[in-house]
Amino acid sequence: MATELTEQLTRLGHKAELLVTRYESLQSDVRRLRDEVVELKSELAAANATIEKLKVDNEYLRVSSALAPDTESAIKTREILSGLVREIDACVADLKKEL
């Protein structure tokens, strides 16, 4: 009977050690994931700032094209706007990939 109790205590000790190991592993994963969340939030904020800047630039270009309606200026403005829209689309696509 004492042998059975000793064996049960040994098994219980091993299970406790296993639980502690698993707990530490999960804690490490949680810390890593929290760091990743902070990093991703930072990247998202930077991308949002870039998008806002590009929106302002876009608005300035619209106003300037209205003030200079000659064909050559309009073509150049459209080319610039197309480039900006492509950059915005690329930023949005990158954000979607990261999430």
C-alpha positions in Angstrom: 0.0 0.0 0.0 2.8 2.4 0.8 4.4 1.4 -2.6 1.1 2.3 -4.4 1.0 5.7 -2.6 4.6 6.4 -3.5 4.0 5.5 -7.2 0.9 7.7 -7.2 2.8 10.6 -5.7 5.6 10.1 -8.3 3.1 10.1 -11.2 1.4 13.2 -9.7 4.8 14.9 -9.5 5.6 14.1 -13.1 2.2 15.4 -14.2 2.8 18.6 -12.2 6.1 19.1 -13.9 4.5 18.6 -17.3 1.9 21.2 -16.4 4.5 23.7 -15.3 6.4 23.1 -18.5 3.3 23.6 -20.6 2.3 26.7 -18.7 5.8 28.2 -19.2 5.6 27.4 -22.9 2.2 29.1 -23.2 3.4 32.1 -21.2 6.3 32.4 -23.7 3.8 32.2 -26.6 1.6 34.9 -25.0 4.6 37.3 -24.6 5.7 36.7 -28.2 2.2 37.2 -29.5 1.7 40.4 -27.5 4.9 41.8 -28.9 3.8 40.9 -32.4 0.5 42.7 -31.8 2.3 45.8 -30.6 4.5 45.7 -33.7 1.5 45.2 -36.1 -0.4 48.0 -34.5 2.6 50.2 -35.0 2.8 49.2 -38.7 -0.9 49.7 -39.1 -0.6 53.2 -37.6 2.2 54.1 -40.0 0.3 52.8 -43.0 -2.8 54.7 -41.9 -0.7 57.9 -41.6 0.7 57.3 -45.1 -2.8 56.8 -46.5 -4.0 60.0 -44.9 -1.0 61.9 -46.4 -1.7 60.4 -49.8 -5.4 61.5 -49.5 -4.3 65.0 -48.7 -1.9 65.0 -51.7 -4.7 63.6 -53.8 -6.9 66.5 -52.8 -4.2 69.0 -53.5 -3.8 67.5 -57.0 -7.5 67.7 -57.7 -7.6 71.4 -56.8 -4.5 72.1 -58.9 -5.9 70.3 -61.9 -9.1 72.4 -61.6 -6.9 75.5 -61.5 -4.8 74.4 -64.5 -7.2 72.7 -66.9 -4.9 72.5 -69.9 -4.6 69.1 -71.5 -0.9 68.5 -70.7 -1.4 69.4 -67.0 -4.5 67.2 -66.8 -2.6 64.3 -68.2 0.3 64.7 -65.8 -2.1 65.1 -62.9 -3.9 61.9 -63.9 -0.6 60.0 -64.1 0.4 61.2 -60.6 -3.0 60.3 -59.3 -2.9 56.9 -60.8 0.5 56.3 -59.2 -0.8 57.4 -55.8 -3.9 55.2 -56.1 -1.6 52.3 -56.9 0.5 53.0 -53.9 -2.6 53.2 -51.7 -3.8 49.9 -53.1 -0.4 48.3 -52.5 -0.5 49.6 -48.9 -4.0 48.2 -48.3 -3.0 44.9 -49.8 0.1 44.7 -47.6 -2.1 45.4 -44.5 -4.5 42.7 -45.5 -1.7 40.2 -45.9 -0.3 41.0 -42.4 -3.7 40.6 -40.7 
